[in-house]
Amino acid sequence: MQKNTIGCDIFCDVIDNFGDAGVCWRLARDIRKEKGWNVRFYINNLETLSAIEPRVDSEKVRQHAAGIELLKWEYAERESPSDIVIETFGCRIPDPFEKRIAERNPSPIWINLEYLSAEDWVEGCHTLPSPHPRYGTKKYFFFPGVTNKTGGIICETGLNEHRQLFKSKKEVFLKTIGANPESPFNTFVFCYPSAPLKILVEALASDRRPIQLLLAAGGAGKEIQELAKLYPHILCVPLPMLPQTDFDKLLWVADSLIIRGEDSFARAQLAGKPFIWNIYPQTEDTHIHKLTAFEDRLKPFYSQKNFELLKEINLAFNKGDSSFIELWRQWRDATSELTESAAAWEENLHSVGSLTENLCKFIESKLKS
């Protein structure tokens, strides 16, 4: 079977925000680019995808963009499965499509691509098969992660080279988005509206050093801008919704980051910049356990002092604790050292390999068997 004849179906169930669509679309584009496979992308919310991909028309139920065929979710009721079926984040694909997966001969390689996690148990579950409860067809669990016993995160070929070339274009890009290219300190802010925004602004206000906030589009950014009006040393730059292909540039021009969500979390790590992770809130503090597991992976790359600072400021932000105000001053003071550690962590991630590469290798091994 030639690689350009392989068909791959990706199912994206957008629950809320942009993380689900962001990760799935990035994976679809990378598979198409790296492998040349024929990718069909089923999604239940084209409007969300069109916000980060201008080539997508939210009104069209069937279309092509970036060499990928996009179909509204309902089309799966009558389409036949391709050689590979990837359902993302435990989404439940339509029953008729599942039935046709079981009936197809040879059976498709069926992947359940899970959420990114640094927790220990992920390594033990990575690539494990699970039979369908009704049809018995195998479905393989594939876990993105940050260790060699997981699938890694999506890192496109040539990403570092693009970042190096972009350095000479930093000032032009800042002007393009309406920012001051001579600002001494830039922070990109993309957090949930439920984040402690008043505490954040109070922290910036108490630290009198000038700062430029690059505020991602959305409710949180608007509220921060309103709260910061009284403080002339806080320059707020409200950003338009940029295409996914330009998102990394916002991270590259910043000195520090406050990010949220699945896709932004992965890209922040690849940017090699110190960041605070506004993790999606869950019941029983499950999200805090996930945050702690990730931080524990970072420990060897930080000095003891900076590692404790990293833990404390992330916990304070996610708990809405006023200790964040003093911690922010320390965080900014340590920018240079934190950046060195973040860059070392980024280099380590490359040794794990890209999620796209690792996933496709696994799929190809199953296609041959």
N, C-alpha and C positions, 0 to 999 in steps of 0.2 A: 504494500500500500504506500503510495507516494504521499509525502507530507502535505502537499497542496490539495489533496483530495480528502483529507480527514475533515470531518465535520464535528463541530463542537457547539453544544447548546448550553447557554448560561442563563440561569433563572435568578432574577433580582426582585425581591419583595421589599419595596420601600416602606418601612414602618414609620419613621419620622426623620426629620433633618436630612443631611446630605451624605452621611457616612456610608450607608448601604450602597447607594447609587455610585458614590465616589470610588469605593473599592472595586465594585463589580465592573464598572466601566474602565477603570485603569487596567484591570486584569484582562478584559476583553481586548482592549487596544494592544496590550503587550503581547498577548498570545497571537493575535493577528500579525503583528509586526515581526515577532521573533520566530514564529513557527510557520506562518503562512496558512494556518488552518482556516477553514470556512466557518466563521463564528456567527451563530444566531443568538440574539440577545433578547430574552423575554423579560419585560418589566411591567409592573402594575401602575407606575406613575411616571409618565413621560415628561410631565411638567417639571418635576424635580431634576430629572436628568438634563433637560434642555437648559436649565439655569447654569449648569457647569459645562455644557457642551453645545455651543452655538449652532453646530451643524445639525442638531436634532430639532425637528418640528413637533411640538407637543400635540398638534392636532392630527398628525398622520398616524394611522394605526399600523402601517407597514412601510418601512423606508430603509435607506442605507445611509450610513455615516461612518467615516473613517474606515471604509472597507468592511464594515460590519452590518449585517442585516438586523434591524430592530423590529420587534413585533410586540404588540400589546399582549398582556398576559393571557387574554381569552383565546388567542390563536393556538395556544398549546392544546386546546380541547380537540383540535382536528389535525394537528401536524404530527408527522412521524419523527421519532427520535433520531438524532445523529449518532455518530460513532462514540461520542463522549457527551455525557450529561453532567453538568455541574450545578447543583443546587446550593445556594449560598446562605450561610448563617441559619441553617436549619429550617429554611422556608419549605413549605409543603407544596410540591408541584401538583397540578391538577390530576385527579384520579384517572381520566382516560389516557393521559400521557404516561402515567406510571404503568398502566396496563399494557400499553404498547411497548414500553421498555422491556417488560417481562416476555412479551411475545416475539421481540426482534431476535433474529439469529444471523450473525453472532450477537450476543448481548452487548449493549453499550457499556463502556466503562463509566460507572455511576459514582460521582464524587459528591460528598457532602463537605463543602468548604466552610470551616467554622470561623468563629471570631478569633482575632489575634489575642493571645494571652501569654504571659510569662510564668504562669503557675506550673508547679512541678508535675501535676497529674497529666498535663497536656502531652508530655513526652511519651508517656505510656500508652496513650490512646491514638497517637499519630499513625495514620495509614491502616488502622485496624478495619477489617471488613465487618459488616453487619447485614444479615439477611433480611429482606423485606418481610414483614410479618404475614403478609397475605400471599405474595408471589414467590418468595424465597430468593429473589434476585439479589446479588451482592451489591452493597453500597459501601464505599470506602470513606472513612473519616480522614480528612486532611486538615491539619492544624497549622496555620501561620504561627510564627514564633520567633524567638530571638536566640535559640540555641541550635547546635548541630543535630539535635534529635527531633527537630521540628521542620516545618516547611519554609521558614524564613519570612521575609516581607518583600513586597514587589519593589525591585530596584532595576530600572530599565538600563539596558546596555548604553554606555556613554554618558550616564548621568553626571559623574564627576567631571568629565571633560566639559559638559555643558555649563556646569557651575563655575569652572575656572574661566571659561570664555565670558561668562556673564559679569565677572568682576569689573571689567572695563566699561560695562554698560550700566553699572549701578546707579550713577547719578542721573542718567537719562531716564531710567525706569522710574526713579523716585519722582522726577518732574512729571512724568506721564501720568502718574496716579495722584498728582496734586500735592505731593509731599515736599518738604524742604530737604534738598540733597546735602545741606551742610549741618543738619541736626547732629549733635554730639552723641545722641543715644536714641535708637529706634526700638520700639517693642511692638511686635505684631500681636494683636489680641483677637482671638476667636474662641469665645466661651459661651456657655449656656446662659440664658436670661436669669436662671435661678442661682447663678454664681454670686458671691458676695461683692457686688459691684461697688457699693458704697464704701466698703472696707478697702477695696482696691484703689479707688480714687483718693481716699483718705491717706493711704500709704504713699501714693505719689505726691500728694499735697504736702505731707510732712517732710518728704525728701525734696529740698528746694532745688535740686539740680534739674536743668532743663531736660525734658523728655518729649519725644514725638511718638504718639500712639497711632499705629496703623490699624484702624478698626474695621474688621470684617463686616460685611453687610449683614443686617439683622437687628433684632430688638436689643440685644445686649450692647452693641456698638452705639446705638442711638441713646441709650440710657447713660452710658459712660460719658458721651459727649455732653449731655445735659448736665451731669454732675460735675464735670470738670470746667464748666464755664467760668467759675470764680477764680481759677488759678492760671495766670498768664504763662507760667513756666511749663504747663502741660498743653502741648499742641496736639489737637485731635484731627486726624485725617480720615474721614469716612470713605471707605473704599466701595467701588462698584463691585458687582458680582463678576469675577474674572473667570475665564475658561480654565478648566482643570490643567491644561497644558501650561498655564502661566502661574499656577498656584505656588510652585516652588520658589519663584522669584520673590514673592512676599516674605518667605522665610529667609532667603539668602541676603536680603537687604537689612534684616533686623539684627539687633545685638542680642535680644532675648525674645522668647516666645511664650504666649499663654494660649494653649491649643485645646481642642476638644475632639471627640469622635474618632472613629476607626482610621479613616484615610489620613486625616491631619496628624494623628498620633504617629503613624508610620513615617510620614514625610518629615516631621520634625526631627525624628531620629536620624534620618538620612541627610538632613541639613547640617548636622554637626553643630547645633546651637543649643545653649542651655534653655530648657523650657519647663514650664509649669503645666501639668496635665489636669485639666478640668474634666475628670472622668465622669461618665454618665451615671447618675445616681441610681442605686438599686436598693431594694429592701434588705434589712438585716446587715447593713454595711458591707454587702458583698463586694461593692465597687472598691471599698477601702482595702479589702484583702487582695484584690487584683492590682491595685496601686502599689501595695507593699511588696507583692511578688515581683513586680517589674523593678522596683527600686533595689531590691536585693540582687538582681542581676547586674545592676550598675556598680555595685559597691567596689569591686576590684579596680575600677577605673577612676575613682575619686579619692582624694585625701580624706582622712577620717573626719576632719572638720567640715569639709564641703559636702561630704555624704550626709552628715547629720543635718546640715543646712538644707540640702535637697529634700530630705524626708520631712523636715519640720515645715518648710514653706508649702510643700504640696499638701500636707495634711491640713495645715491651717486654711489654705484656700478652699479645699474641698469640704471642710467642716464649717467654714464661715467664721473662723476664730480671729479675734482682733490682734492676736500675736503676729499676724501677717504684716501688720504695719511696720514693726521694727525689723522683721525678717526680710522685708523687701529691701531695706537699706543695705543689709548685709549681702543680700543676693546681688544687688547691683555692684557693690564694692568688689565682689569676687568674680565679676564677669570674665575676666581674662583667664583665670584658673578654671572656671566652670566650662569655658569654651574649649580649652585644651582637653578636658576630660570627655566632653561631648564628642569631640572629633575622634578621640581614641575609641569611644564606644561605636561610633559610626564605622570606623575601619574594621572593628571586630564583626559588625553585622555583615559586611561584605564577605567575610570568610564563611558565613552560613550559606551564602548563595541566595539568589533571588527566588521569591516564591514562584514566579512564573517558570523559571528554569527547573526548580525542584519538582513542581507539580507536573510539568510536561514530561520530565524524565520518568516519573512514577507511572503516568498514564501510558507512555510508550512501552514500558516494561510489561504492562498488563495487556496491551494490544498484541504484543509478540507471543504471549503465553497461550 
